[in-house]
Amino acid sequence: MRKAVLSASVCAVMVVAAGCGSSGSSGPGGTTHAVNQTVQSNAIGQKLDLSKLSPSIKDPSSPVTITYETWQDFSKGSLPALAKEFHQIHPNISIKFLAVPADSAQTKLTTQIAGGNPPDVAYVDDGTVSAFAPRGAIENLQDYMSKSKATPQSDYVPAFAKMVSYQGQMFGLPIDGESTALFYRTDEFQKAGISGPPKTWAELEADAKKLTIPSEKQYGYALFATTGETSYYWYPFLYQAGGTQTTDDDKKAAFASPAGLKAGEFYVGLRKYSSPDLWGSDSWTSRSTFATGKSAMYMAGAWFAGEMENTFKKQIGNNWAVAPLPTMTATSPCATTIAGDALVMPSAGKNHDAAWKWMEFLSAPQNMALLNLGTKKNPTTLLPPRTSLLSNPDTFKSNPILKPFADNMKCGITNLSDNPNWGNVDSGPLSDALAHGIYGKGNIDDELKSAAQKADSLLQAPS
């Protein structure tokens, strides 16, 4: 999953102190900020006056330092430049970056909250918001959002707003996102006599079969059986078949329905065209198999495009493309998983108003675009989860490969369960059932039915 991918190596802890940066207006009413002038000149989207995003929320009267915990790379690029500009606009607020590995971010934040010493703002996976909001560990942001020009709720893509909401209220600000699509090797398709990407499940299986040459350790499709990845990449098939995770009351599992069994049988059946060497791995670790042509098709998010363009450009060249995920039939509705990250404000933080100033600043459309898309000189491959930016043609001028992922957003479905214990089901019996099927350790129908029974107990347990 993308969360494991974005854990850029960040080893320093950096404080944006008073006077850091360069000349330019430094007061709250300033209109020019030379430190970030070059960056802002490349910005896409509505350019709000960053000094007047929420006038009714006052800056602190004396200096405070806001801690921002993240796995984003703050050693270079737009983020440190934005932090310097923020300090010029809000001279009494300094930003201290705290590095955290992506794969342990939720665990660390949980420990910090329990100990009463959380960061003022945390960058988290959207899916983790539901773990904190029901317990009162993070702030309801609705009141802050209503006072800010930077965060109109109507502009957030609905699926991303839903991921960070609890009981209809937003407890996180979506800051980046992606949808899942199909990457395919154009050269391998040509060799196999396949004219284009598959559009249905039947075509996907037929193409995977043609592209699989076990004697050469070349396979048609990359399949993973590791916790999190197994279920995440199965969900599009579940949704396309008309299935869902839980019943309407969220108290029982629904993934072993006829639709779920159909999706399970198809997904696990792709094991015949996937390298067994990948089953115990994950999409990040195994991405090189696509770059070298050993996996001809790869389901992943937009982060994967960045890897092919940057890390593996010499190996893969231009021999790849992206297509929407195949649908169950030619007339079936599209459906795909989406993922993203959000900004949250831990309730035990000490500087809520100042923390909000930083959160809304990063969320302003021109800044969100910079963080997600980069610049013409240094483009990146995430998507801003705001309708106004996704509908702006300029969004894709620097990196047109992102357009299919943006188009895919209309098919995006987030986790359909709000049960606080769903995570235990996803990482436990459901992932185990799919993994057993992929490894050939059990009949997938029986595995899913057994997993559903175990899931019912977990879903009804006290949270």
C-alpha positions as a Markdown table, in Angstrom:
| # | Residue | x | y | z |
|---|---|---|---|---|
| 1 | Met | 0.0 | 0.0 | 0.0 |
| 2 | Arg | 1.1 | 3.5 | -0.6 |
| 3 | Lys | 1.6 | 4.3 | 3.1 |
| 4 | Ala | 4.6 | 2.1 | 3.2 |
| 5 | Val | 5.9 | 3.7 | 0.1 |
| 6 | Leu | 5.9 | 7.3 | 1.2 |
| 7 | Ser | 8.2 | 6.7 | 4.1 |
| 8 | Ala | 11.0 | 8.7 | 2.7 |
| 9 | Ser | 14.2 | 8.7 | 4.6 |
| 10 | Val | 13.9 | 11.5 | 7.0 |
| 11 | Cys | 16.4 | 11.5 | 9.9 |
| 12 | Ala | 16.6 | 15.1 | 11.0 |
| 13 | Val | 14.4 | 17.1 | 13.3 |
| 14 | Met | 14.1 | 20.7 | 12.0 |
| 15 | Val | 12.8 | 23.8 | 13.7 |
| 16 | Val | 11.7 | 26.8 | 11.6 |
| 17 | Ala | 12.9 | 29.5 | 13.9 |
| 18 | Ala | 12.3 | 33.2 | 13.9 |
| 19 | Gly | 14.3 | 34.9 | 11.2 |
| 20 | Cys | 14.9 | 31.7 | 9.3 |
| 21 | Gly | 14.6 | 32.2 | 5.6 |
| 22 | Ser | 15.1 | 35.4 | 3.7 |
| 23 | Ser | 13.8 | 38.9 | 3.3 |
| 24 | Gly | 10.2 | 39.7 | 2.6 |
| 25 | Ser | 7.2 | 40.9 | 4.5 |
| 26 | Ser | 7.0 | 39.1 | 7.8 |
| 27 | Gly | 3.8 | 40.5 | 9.4 |
| 28 | Pro | 0.4 | 38.9 | 9.3 |
| 29 | Gly | -0.8 | 41.5 | 6.8 |
| 30 | Gly | 2.1 | 41.0 | 4.4 |
| 31 | Thr | 1.5 | 40.3 | 0.8 |
| 32 | Thr | 4.9 | 39.2 | -0.5 |
| 33 | His | 7.0 | 36.4 | 0.9 |
| 34 | Ala | 10.3 | 36.2 | -1.0 |
| 35 | Val | 11.4 | 32.9 | 0.6 |
| 36 | Asn | 8.7 | 31.0 | -1.3 |
| 37 | Gln | 8.3 | 33.3 | -4.3 |
| 38 | Thr | 9.7 | 30.8 | -6.8 |
| 39 | Val | 7.6 | 27.9 | -5.4 |
| 40 | Gln | 4.4 | 29.9 | -5.4 |
| 41 | Ser | 4.9 | 31.1 | -8.9 |
| 42 | Asn | 4.4 | 27.5 | -10.0 |
| 43 | Ala | 1.3 | 26.9 | -7.9 |
| 44 | Ile | -1.9 | 25.5 | -9.4 |
| 45 | Gly | -5.4 | 26.4 | -8.3 |
| 46 | Gln | -7.0 | 29.3 | -6.5 |
| 47 | Lys | -4.4 | 31.5 | -4.9 |
| 48 | Leu | -5.9 | 32.5 | -1.6 |
| 49 | Asp | -4.4 | 35.3 | 0.5 |
| 50 | Leu | -2.5 | 33.0 | 2.9 |
| 51 | Ser | -2.3 | 35.8 | 5.6 |
| 52 | Lys | -6.1 | 36.0 | 5.8 |
| 53 | Leu | -7.4 | 32.4 | 5.8 |
| 54 | Ser | -9.2 | 32.6 | 9.1 |
| 55 | Pro | -9.2 | 36.2 | 10.5 |
| 56 | Ser | -11.5 | 35.3 | 13.3 |
| 57 | Ile | -9.0 | 32.8 | 14.8 |
| 58 | Lys | -6.3 | 34.9 | 16.4 |
| 59 | Asp | -2.5 | 34.2 | 16.3 |
| 60 | Pro | -0.9 | 33.6 | 19.7 |
| 61 | Ser | 0.2 | 36.8 | 21.5 |
| 62 | Ser | 3.6 | 35.3 | 22.4 |
| 63 | Pro | 5.9 | 32.8 | 20.5 |
| 64 | Val | 4.8 | 29.2 | 20.4 |
| 65 | Thr | 6.3 | 26.2 | 18.7 |
| 66 | Ile | 4.0 | 23.7 | 16.9 |
| 67 | Thr | 5.2 | 20.1 | 16.5 |
| 68 | Tyr | 4.3 | 18.5 | 13.2 |
| 69 | Glu | 4.8 | 14.7 | 13.1 |
| 70 | Thr | 5.1 | 13.2 | 9.6 |
| 71 | Trp | 6.9 | 10.7 | 7.4 |
| 72 | Gln | 7.0 | 13.3 | 4.6 |
| 73 | Asp | 10.5 | 14.3 | 3.5 |
| 74 | Phe | 11.1 | 17.7 | 5.1 |
| 75 | Ser | 14.8 | 17.9 | 4.3 |
| 76 | Lys | 14.1 | 19.5 | 0.9 |
| 77 | Gly | 11.4 | 20.5 | -1.6 |
| 78 | Ser | 8.2 | 22.4 | -1.0 |
| 79 | Leu | 7.5 | 21.5 | 2.6 |
| 80 | Pro | 10.4 | 23.3 | 4.2 |
| 81 | Ala | 9.8 | 26.3 | 1.9 |
| 82 | Leu | 6.2 | 26.4 | 3.0 |
| 83 | Ala | 7.2 | 26.2 | 6.6 |
| 84 | Lys | 9.4 | 29.3 | 6.2 |
| 85 | Glu | 6.7 | 31.2 | 4.5 |
| 86 | Phe | 4.2 | 30.2 | 7.2 |
| 87 | His | 6.6 | 31.6 | 9.9 |
| 88 | Gln | 6.9 | 34.9 | 8.0 |
| 89 | Ile | 3.1 | 35.2 | 7.9 |
| 90 | His | 2.7 | 34.1 | 11.6 |
| 91 | Pro | 5.9 | 35.3 | 13.3 |
| 92 | Asn | 4.8 | 34.0 | 16.7 |
| 93 | Ile | 4.4 | 30.4 | 15.4 |
| 94 | Ser | 7.4 | 28.2 | 14.6 |
| 95 | Ile | 7.1 | 24.7 | 13.2 |
| 96 | Lys | 9.1 | 21.8 | 14.5 |
| 97 | Phe | 9.1 | 18.7 | 12.3 |
| 98 | Leu | 9.2 | 15.3 | 14.0 |
| 99 | Ala | 10.1 | 12.4 | 11.8 |
| 100 | Val | 8.2 | 9.1 | 12.1 |
| 101 | Pro | 8.4 | 6.0 | 9.9 |
| 102 | Ala | 5.2 | 5.5 | 8.0 |
| 103 | Asp | 4.8 | 1.9 | 9.0 |
| 104 | Ser | 4.8 | 2.7 | 12.7 |
| 105 | Ala | 3.1 | 6.1 | 12.6 |
| 106 | Gln | -0.2 | 5.0 | 14.1 |
| 107 | Thr | 1.5 | 3.0 | 16.8 |
| 108 | Lys | 3.7 | 5.9 | 17.8 |
| 109 | Leu | 0.8 | 8.4 | 17.8 |
| 110 | Thr | -1.3 | 6.0 | 19.9 |
| 111 | Thr | 1.5 | 5.8 | 22.5 |
| 112 | Gln | 2.0 | 9.5 | 22.5 |
| 113 | Ile | -1.7 | 10.2 | 23.0 |
| 114 | Ala | -1.9 | 7.6 | 25.9 |
| 115 | Gly | 1.1 | 9.3 | 27.5 |
| 116 | Gly | -0.4 | 12.8 | 27.2 |
| 117 | Asn | 2.4 | 14.1 | 24.9 |
| 118 | Pro | 1.2 | 14.0 | 21.3 |
| 119 | Pro | 2.3 | 16.3 | 18.6 |
| 120 | Asp | 0.2 | 19.4 | 17.9 |
| 121 | Val | -0.5 | 18.2 | 14.3 |
| 122 | Ala | 0.0 | 14.8 | 12.8 |
| 123 | Tyr | 0.1 | 13.5 | 9.2 |
| 124 | Val | -1.7 | 10.2 | 9.2 |
| 125 | Asp | -3.1 | 7.6 | 6.9 |
| 126 | Asp | -6.8 | 8.5 | 6.2 |
| 127 | Gly | -7.8 | 5.1 | 7.4 |
| 128 | Thr | -6.4 | 5.6 | 10.9 |
| 129 | Val | -8.7 | 8.6 | 11.7 |
| 130 | Ser | -11.5 | 6.1 | 12.6 |
| 131 | Ala | -9.2 | 4.6 | 15.2 |
| 132 | Phe | -8.8 | 7.9 | 17.0 |
| 133 | Ala | -12.0 | 9.9 | 16.5 |
| 134 | Pro | -14.4 | 7.6 | 18.4 |
| 135 | Arg | -12.1 | 7.7 | 21.4 |
| 136 | Gly | -12.0 | 11.5 | 21.6 |
| 137 | Ala | -8.2 | 11.4 | 20.9 |
| 138 | Ile | -8.4 | 13.9 | 18.0 |
| 139 | Glu | -10.3 | 17.1 | 17.6 |
| 140 | Asn | -13.6 | 17.5 | 15.6 |
| 141 | Leu | -12.5 | 20.1 | 12.9 |
| 142 | Gln | -15.9 | 21.3 | 11.8 |
| 143 | Asp | -15.9 | 24.5 | 13.7 |
| 144 | Tyr | -12.4 | 25.4 | 12.5 |
| 145 | Met | -13.3 | 24.5 | 9.0 |
| 146 | Ser | -16.4 | 26.8 | 9.0 |
| 147 | Lys | -14.2 | 29.8 | 9.9 |
| 148 | Ser | -11.5 | 29.2 | 7.2 |
| 149 | Lys | -11.5 | 30.1 | 3.5 |
| 150 | Ala | -9.0 | 27.3 | 2.9 |
| 151 | Thr | -11.1 | 24.4 | 3.9 |
| 152 | Pro | -14.6 | 24.4 | 2.3 |
| 153 | Gln | -16.0 | 21.0 | 3.0 |
| 154 | Ser | -17.9 | 21.0 | -0.3 |
| 155 | Asp | -14.6 | 21.0 | -2.2 |
| 156 | Tyr | -13.2 | 17.8 | -0.8 |
| 157 | Val | -13.8 | 14.7 | -2.9 |
| 158 | Pro | -16.7 | 13.0 | -1.0 |
| 159 | Ala | -15.0 | 9.6 | -0.6 |
| 160 | Phe | -11.9 | 11.3 | 1.0 |
| 161 | Ala | -14.1 | 13.4 | 3.3 |
| 162 | Lys | -15.9 | 10.3 | 4.4 |
| 163 | Met | -12.7 | 8.5 | 5.2 |
| 164 | Val | -11.8 | 11.2 | 7.8 |
| 165 | Ser | -15.3 | 11.6 | 9.2 |
| 166 | Tyr | -17.0 | 10.1 | 12.3 |
| 167 | Gln | -20.7 | 10.4 | 12.8 |
| 168 | Gly | -20.9 | 12.9 | 10.0 |
| 169 | Gln | -18.2 | 15.2 | 11.3 |
| 170 | Met | -14.7 | 15.7 | 9.8 |
| 171 | Phe | -11.9 | 14.9 | 12.2 |
| 172 | Gly | -9.2 | 15.2 | 9.6 |
| 173 | Leu | -8.3 | 17.3 | 6.6 |
| 174 | Pro | -7.5 | 15.2 | 3.5 |
| 175 | Ile | -4.2 | 16.4 | 2.2 |
| 176 | Asp | -3.2 | 13.9 | -0.5 |
| 177 | Gly | -4.7 | 11.0 | -2.2 |
| 178 | Glu | -4.6 | 8.4 | -5.0 |
| 179 | Ser | -6.8 | 5.8 | -6.7 |
| 180 | Thr | -5.8 | 2.3 | -7.7 |
| 181 | Ala | -5.3 | 1.5 | -11.4 |
| 182 | Leu | -3.7 | -1.2 | -13.6 |
| 183 | Phe | -0.1 | -0.7 | -14.8 |
| 184 | Tyr | 0.9 | -2.8 | -17.8 |
| 185 | Arg | 4.1 | -3.5 | -19.8 |
| 186 | Thr | 3.4 | -2.3 | -23.3 |
| 187 | Asp | 6.4 | -4.2 | -24.7 |
| 188 | Glu | 5.3 | -7.5 | -23.1 |
| 189 | Phe | 1.8 | -7.0 | -24.4 |
| 190 | Gln | 3.1 | -6.4 | -27.9 |
| 191 | Lys | 5.2 | -9.6 | -27.7 |
| 192 | Ala | 2.2 | -11.6 | -26.6 |
| 193 | Gly | 0.0 | -10.2 | -29.4 |
| 194 | Ile | -2.3 | -8.2 | -27.0 |
| 195 | Ser | -3.5 | -5.0 | -28.5 |
| 196 | Gly | -4.4 | -3.1 | -25.3 |
| 197 | Pro | -5.1 | -3.4 | -21.6 |
| 198 | Pro | -7.9 | -5.7 | -20.4 |
| 199 | Lys | -11.3 | -4.1 | -19.8 |
| 200 | Thr | -13.1 | -7.0 | -18.1 |
| 201 | Trp | -12.2 | -9.8 | -15.6 |
| 202 | Ala | -12.3 | -12.3 | -18.4 |
| 203 | Glu | -9.8 | -10.3 | -20.5 |
| 204 | Leu | -7.6 | -9.8 | -17.5 |
| 205 | Glu | -7.3 | -13.6 | -16.9 |
| 206 | Ala | -6.9 | -14.3 | -20.6 |
| 207 | Asp | -4.1 | -11.7 | -20.9 |
| 208 | Ala | -2.4 | -12.9 | -17.7 |
| 209 | Lys | -2.3 | -16.4 | -19.1 |
| 210 | Lys | -0.8 | -15.3 | -22.4 |
| 211 | Leu | 1.9 | -13.3 | -20.5 |
| 212 | Thr | 2.9 | -16.1 | -18.2 |
| 213 | Ile | 6.0 | -18.1 | -19.0 |
| 214 | Pro | 7.0 | -20.0 | -15.8 |
| 215 | Ser | 10.1 | -21.5 | -17.4 |
| 216 | Glu | 11.5 | -17.9 | -17.8 |
| 217 | Lys | 10.1 | -16.8 | -14.4 |
| 218 | Gln | 7.9 | -14.3 | -16.2 |
| 219 | Tyr | 4.3 | -13.9 | -15.0 |
| 220 | Gly | 1.3 | -12.0 | -16.1 |
| 221 | Tyr | 0.1 | -10.5 | -12.9 |
| 222 | Ala | 1.6 | -9.5 | -9.5 |
| 223 | Leu | -0.3 | -11.0 | -6.5 |
| 224 | Phe | 0.5 | -10.4 | -2.8 |
| 225 | Ala | -0.6 | -12.4 | 0.2 |
| 226 | Thr | 0.8 | -10.1 | 2.9 |
| 227 | Thr | -1.5 | -8.5 | 5.6 |
| 228 | Gly | -3.1 | -5.3 | 4.4 |
| 229 | Glu | -2.0 | -5.7 | 0.8 |
| 230 | Thr | -4.0 | -8.9 | 0.2 |
| 231 | Ser | -7.3 | -7.3 | 1.2 |
| 232 | Tyr | -6.6 | -3.9 | -0.1 |
| 233 | Tyr | -6.1 | -5.1 | -3.7 |
| 234 | Trp | -9.0 | -7.6 | -3.4 |
| 235 | Tyr | -11.5 | -4.9 | -2.5 |
| 236 | Pro | -12.0 | -3.5 | -6.1 |
| 237 | Phe | -13.1 | -7.0 | -7.2 |
| 238 | Leu | -15.4 | -7.3 | -4.2 |
| 239 | Tyr | -17.0 | -3.9 | -4.9 |
| 240 | Gln | -17.3 | -4.6 | -8.7 |
| 241 | Ala | -19.1 | -7.8 | -7.9 |
| 242 | Gly | -21.6 | -5.9 | -5.8 |
| 243 | Gly | -20.2 | -6.9 | -2.5 |
| 244 | Thr | -19.2 | -5.0 | 0.7 |
| 245 | Gln | -17.4 | -5.5 | 3.9 |
| 246 | Thr | -20.2 | -5.5 | 6.5 |
| 247 | Thr | -23.9 | -5.6 | 6.8 |
| 248 | Asp | -25.9 | -2.3 | 6.9 |
| 249 | Asp | -25.8 | -2.2 | 10.7 |
| 250 | Asp | -22.0 | -2.8 | 10.7 |
| 251 | Lys | -22.3 | -5.6 | 13.2 |
| 252 | Lys | -21.7 | -8.6 | 10.9 |
| 253 | Ala | -19.4 | -9.5 | 8.1 |
| 254 | Ala | -20.8 | -9.4 | 4.5 |
| 255 | Phe | -17.7 | -10.3 | 2.5 |
| 256 | Ala | -18.7 | -14.0 | 2.3 |
| 257 | Ser | -21.8 | -13.2 | 0.3 |
| 258 | Pro | -22.3 | -14.7 | -3.2 |
| 259 | Ala | -20.7 | -11.5 | -4.6 |
| 260 | Gly | -17.8 | -11.9 | -2.2 |
| 261 | Leu | -17.3 | -15.5 | -3.0 |
| 262 | Lys | -17.3 | -14.7 | -6.7 |
| 263 | Ala | -14.7 | -12.0 | -6.2 |
| 264 | Gly | -12.6 | -14.3 | -4.0 |
| 265 | Glu | -12.6 | -17.1 | -6.5 |
| 266 | Phe | -11.5 | -14.8 | -9.3 |
| 267 | Tyr | -8.8 | -12.9 | -7.3 |
| 268 | Val | -7.3 | -16.1 | -5.9 |
| 269 | Gly | -7.5 | -17.7 | -9.3 |
| 270 | Leu | -4.9 | -15.2 | -10.5 |
| 271 | Arg | -2.3 | -17.1 | -8.5 |
| 272 | Lys | -1.8 | -19.3 | -11.6 |
| 273 | Tyr | -0.3 | -16.4 | -13.4 |
| 274 | Ser | 1.6 | -14.8 | -10.5 |
| 275 | Ser | 5.1 | -15.6 | -9.3 |
| 276 | Pro | 5.0 | -17.5 | -6.0 |
| 277 | Asp | 8.1 | -15.5 | -5.0 |
| 278 | Leu | 5.9 | -12.4 | -4.7 |
| 279 | Trp | 3.2 | -13.9 | -2.5 |
| 280 | Gly | 5.1 | -13.3 | 0.8 |
| 281 | Ser | 6.2 | -9.8 | -0.3 |
| 282 | Asp | 4.5 | -6.5 | -0.8 |
| 283 | Ser | 4.0 | -4.1 | -3.7 |
| 284 | Trp | 6.8 | -1.7 | -2.6 |
| 285 | Thr | 9.4 | -4.4 | -2.2 |
| 286 | Ser | 8.4 | -6.2 | -5.4 |
| 287 | Arg | 8.0 | -3.2 | -7.7 |
| 288 | Ser | 11.3 | -4.0 | -9.5 |
| 289 | Thr | 9.6 | -7.1 | -11.0 |
| 290 | Phe | 7.5 | -4.8 | -13.1 |
| 291 | Ala | 10.4 | -2.6 | -14.0 |
| 292 | Thr | 12.3 | -5.7 | -15.3 |
| 293 | Gly | 9.4 | -7.2 | -17.1 |
| 294 | Lys | 9.0 | -10.2 | -14.8 |
| 295 | Ser | 5.5 | -9.0 | -13.9 |
| 296 | Ala | 3.5 | -7.8 | -16.9 |
| 297 | Met | 0.6 | -6.3 | -14.9 |
| 298 | Tyr | 0.7 | -4.6 | -11.6 |
| 299 | Met | -2.2 | -3.1 | -9.6 |
| 300 | Ala | -1.1 | 0.0 | -7.6 |
| 301 | Gly | -1.7 | 3.6 | -6.9 |
| 302 | Ala | -0.1 | 6.7 | -8.4 |
| 303 | Trp | 3.0 | 6.4 | -6.3 |
| 304 | Phe | 4.0 | 3.5 | -8.6 |
| 305 | Ala | 4.2 | 5.9 | -11.5 |
| 306 | Gly | 6.7 | 8.0 | -9.6 |
| 307 | Glu | 8.8 | 4.9 | -9.0 |
| 308 | Met | 8.8 | 4.0 | -12.6 |
| 309 | Glu | 9.7 | 7.5 | -13.7 |
| 310 | Asn | 12.4 | 8.1 | -11.1 |
| 311 | Thr | 13.9 | 5.0 | -9.5 |
| 312 | Phe | 13.5 | 2.6 | -12.5 |
| 313 | Lys | 13.6 | 4.8 | -15.5 |
| 314 | Lys | 16.8 | 3.1 | -16.9 |
| 315 | Gln | 15.3 | -0.4 | -16.6 |
| 316 | Ile | 11.8 | 0.2 | -17.9 |
| 317 | Gly | 12.1 | 3.3 | -20.2 |
| 318 | Asn | 8.8 | 4.1 | -21.7 |
| 319 | Asn | 7.6 | 0.5 | -22.0 |
| 320 | Trp | 4.6 | 0.9 | -19.6 |
| 321 | Ala | 1.2 | 2.6 | -19.4 |
| 322 | Val | -1.7 | 2.9 | -17.0 |
| 323 | Ala | -5.4 | 1.9 | -17.5 |
| 324 | Pro | -8.5 | 1.8 | -15.3 |
| 325 | Leu | -9.1 | -1.4 | -13.5 |
| 326 | Pro | -11.0 | -4.0 | -15.5 |
| 327 | Thr | -14.6 | -4.3 | -14.5 |
| 328 | Met | -16.4 | -7.6 | -13.9 |
| 329 | Thr | -18.2 | -7.4 | -17.3 |
| 330 | Ala | -18.4 | -4.9 | -20.1 |
| 331 | Thr | -21.5 | -3.4 | -18.6 |
| 332 | Ser | -20.5 | -3.6 | -14.9 |
| 333 | Pro | -19.9 | -0.4 | -12.9 |
| 334 | Cys | -16.3 | 0.6 | -12.3 |
| 335 | Ala | -15.0 | 0.5 | -8.7 |
| 336 | Thr | -11.6 | 1.0 | -7.2 |
| 337 | Thr | -9.9 | 1.5 | -3.9 |
| 338 | Ile | -8.6 | 4.9 | -2.9 |
| 339 | Ala | -6.1 | 5.9 | -0.3 |
| 340 | Gly | -4.7 | 9.1 | 1.1 |
| 341 | Asp | -3.4 | 10.9 | 4.1 |
| 342 | Ala | -4.8 | 13.6 | 6.3 |
| 343 | Leu | -3.9 | 16.2 | 8.9 |
| 344 | Val | -5.3 | 15.7 | 12.4 |
| 345 | Met | -5.1 | 17.7 | 15.6 |
| 346 | Pro | -4.6 | 15.5 | 18.8 |
| 347 | Ser | -6.9 | 16.7 | 21.5 |
| 348 | Ala | -4.1 | 16.6 | 24.1 |
| 349 | Gly | -2.1 | 19.1 | 22.1 |
| 350 | Lys | -1.5 | 22.4 | 23.8 |
| 351 | Asn | -1.8 | 24.9 | 20.9 |
| 352 | His | -5.0 | 24.2 | 19.0 |
| 353 | Asp | -5.5 | 27.5 | 17.4 |
| 354 | Ala | -1.9 | 27.8 | 16.3 |
| 355 | Ala | -2.0 | 24.2 | 15.1 |
| 356 | Trp | -5.1 | 25.0 | 13.0 |
| 357 | Lys | -3.2 | 27.9 | 11.3 |
| 358 | Trp | -0.6 | 25.4 | 10.1 |
| 359 | Met | -3.2 | 22.9 | 9.0 |
| 360 | Glu | -5.2 | 25.3 | 7.0 |
| 361 | Phe | -2.1 | 26.8 | 5.5 |
| 362 | Leu | -1.0 | 23.5 | 4.1 |
| 363 | Ser | -4.6 | 22.9 | 3.0 |
| 364 | Ala | -4.9 | 26.1 | 0.9 |
| 365 | Pro | -5.4 | 25.0 | -2.7 |
| 366 | Gln | -2.1 | 26.5 | -4.0 |
| 367 | Asn | -0.1 | 24.8 | -1.2 |
| 368 | Met | -2.0 | 21.5 | -1.5 |
| 369 | Ala | -1.2 | 21.5 | -5.2 |
| 370 | Leu | 2.5 | 22.1 | -4.5 |
| 371 | Leu | 2.7 | 19.3 | -1.9 |
| 372 | Asn | 1.0 | 16.8 | -4.2 |
| 373 | Leu | 2.1 | 17.7 | -7.7 |
| 374 | Gly | 5.4 | 19.4 | -7.2 |
| 375 | Thr | 6.5 | 21.8 | -9.9 |
| 376 | Lys | 7.2 | 21.6 | -13.6 |
| 377 | Lys | 10.9 | 21.1 | -12.9 |
| 378 | Asn | 10.3 | 18.5 | -10.1 |
| 379 | Pro | 6.8 | 16.9 | -10.6 |
| 380 | Thr | 5.5 | 14.4 | -8.1 |
| 381 | Thr | 2.8 | 11.8 | -8.3 |
| 382 | Leu | 0.1 | 12.3 | -5.7 |
| 383 | Leu | -3.3 | 13.8 | -6.3 |
| 384 | Pro | -4.9 | 16.6 | -4.3 |
| 385 | Pro | -8.2 | 15.4 | -2.9 |
| 386 | Arg | -10.1 | 18.5 | -3.9 |
| 387 | Thr | -12.6 | 18.7 | -6.7 |
| 388 | Ser | -11.5 | 22.2 | -7.8 |
| 389 | Leu | -7.9 | 21.0 | -8.3 |
| 390 | Leu | -8.8 | 17.7 | -10.0 |
| 391 | Ser | -11.1 | 19.5 | -12.5 |
| 392 | Asn | -8.3 | 22.0 | -13.3 |
| 393 | Pro | -6.6 | 21.1 | -16.6 |
| 394 | Asp | -3.3 | 22.7 | -15.3 |
| 395 | Thr | -3.1 | 20.0 | -12.7 |
| 396 | Phe | -1.9 | 17.4 | -15.2 |
| 397 | Lys | 0.3 | 19.5 | -17.5 |
| 398 | Ser | 3.5 | 18.7 | -15.7 |
| 399 | Asn | 2.6 | 15.0 | -15.1 |
| 400 | Pro | -0.1 | 13.7 | -17.6 |
| 401 | Ile | 0.3 | 10.2 | -16.3 |
| 402 | Leu | -1.8 | 11.3 | -13.3 |
| 403 | Lys | -4.9 | 11.9 | -15.4 |
| 404 | Pro | -6.1 | 8.3 | -15.4 |
| 405 | Phe | -5.9 | 8.2 | -11.6 |
| 406 | Ala | -7.9 | 11.4 | -11.3 |
| 407 | Asp | -10.5 | 10.0 | -13.7 |
| 408 | Asn | -10.6 | 6.9 | -11.6 |
| 409 | Met | -11.6 | 9.0 | -8.5 |
| 410 | Lys | -15.2 | 8.9 | -9.7 |
| 411 | Cys | -15.1 | 5.1 | -9.1 |
| 412 | Gly | -13.3 | 5.4 | -5.8 |
| 413 | Ile | -14.8 | 3.5 | -2.8 |
| 414 | Thr | -13.4 | 3.8 | 0.6 |
| 415 | Asn | -13.7 | 1.2 | 3.4 |
| 416 | Leu | -17.5 | 0.8 | 3.8 |
| 417 | Ser | -17.3 | -0.2 | 7.4 |
| 418 | Asp | -17.3 | 2.3 | 10.2 |
| 419 | Asn | -17.1 | -0.3 | 12.9 |
| 420 | Pro | -14.1 | 0.6 | 15.1 |
| 421 | Asn | -13.1 | -3.1 | 15.2 |
| 422 | Trp | -13.0 | -3.5 | 11.4 |
| 423 | Gly | -9.2 | -3.1 | 11.3 |
| 424 | Asn | -8.9 | -6.3 | 13.4 |
| 425 | Val | -11.0 | -8.1 | 10.8 |
| 426 | Asp | -9.1 | -6.7 | 7.9 |
| 427 | Ser | -5.6 | -7.6 | 9.3 |
| 428 | Gly | -6.8 | -10.8 | 10.8 |
| 429 | Pro | -9.3 | -13.4 | 9.5 |
| 430 | Leu | -9.9 | -11.7 | 6.2 |
| 431 | Ser | -6.3 | -11.3 | 5.2 |
| 432 | Asp | -5.6 | -14.8 | 6.4 |
| 433 | Ala | -8.4 | -16.3 | 4.3 |
| 434 | Leu | -7.2 | -14.6 | 1.1 |
| 435 | Ala | -3.6 | -15.5 | 1.9 |
| 436 | His | -4.5 | -19.2 | 2.4 |
| 437 | Gly | -6.3 | -19.2 | -0.9 |
| 438 | Ile | -3.4 | -17.7 | -2.7 |
| 439 | Tyr | -1.0 | -20.1 | -1.2 |
| 440 | Gly | -3.3 | -23.0 | -2.0 |
| 441 | Lys | -3.8 | -23.9 | 1.7 |
| 442 | Gly | -7.6 | -24.0 | 1.5 |
| 443 | Asn | -10.7 | -23.6 | -0.7 |
| 444 | Ile | -11.3 | -19.8 | -0.9 |
| 445 | Asp | -15.1 | -20.2 | -0.4 |
| 446 | Asp | -14.6 | -22.1 | 2.8 |
| 447 | Glu | -11.9 | -19.8 | 3.9 |
| 448 | Leu | -14.0 | -16.7 | 3.4 |
| 449 | Lys | -17.0 | -18.3 | 5.2 |
| 450 | Ser | -14.9 | -19.3 | 8.1 |
| 451 | Ala | -13.3 | -15.8 | 8.2 |
| 452 | Ala | -16.8 | -14.2 | 8.3 |
| 453 | Gln | -17.7 | -16.2 | 11.4 |
| 454 | Lys | -14.6 | -15.1 | 13.1 |
| 455 | Ala | -15.2 | -11.5 | 12.0 |
| 456 | Asp | -18.7 | -11.4 | 13.5 |
| 457 | Ser | -17.2 | -12.0 | 17.0 |
| 458 | Leu | -14.6 | -9.3 | 16.5 |
| 459 | Leu | -17.1 | -6.8 | 15.1 |
| 460 | Gln | -19.4 | -7.2 | 18.1 |
| 461 | Ala | -16.7 | -7.1 | 20.7 |
| 462 | Pro | -16.4 | -3.9 | 22.9 |
| 463 | Ser | -14.2 | -1.4 | 21.2 |
